Amino acid sequence: MRSRKSLVGSLVAATVLSAGMGVTAAAPAQAAGKARPVPSCVKTSTYNQASVYTVQVRNTCKGAMKVKVQMKYGTDHPCTRIAKGKTVHFNSKGIKVYKATVRC
């Protein structure tokens, strides 16, 4: 038990030292490029039901759109092509909550 406490203490000390020395973690590739917002012809609605959280994206634009639904507290949905006049539903379970709809 003693060695476990000293290991945790060493890890905490190393983290504090590296933060103080200006060492930073590499940012994810997605964070490097700024997400492009979708045009106003792409409509997003959310529905929170007891068993599933649904994000509905409707394309009312003149042509097809490639969109990605970003979520808080979990992984984002993959890039999806939505044809003109079509609607796509993205379902999530757990604690995921809608963050944004962006172009991809």
Disulfide bonds with the S-S distance in Angstrom:
Cys41-Cys61 1.82
Cys79-Cys104 1.86
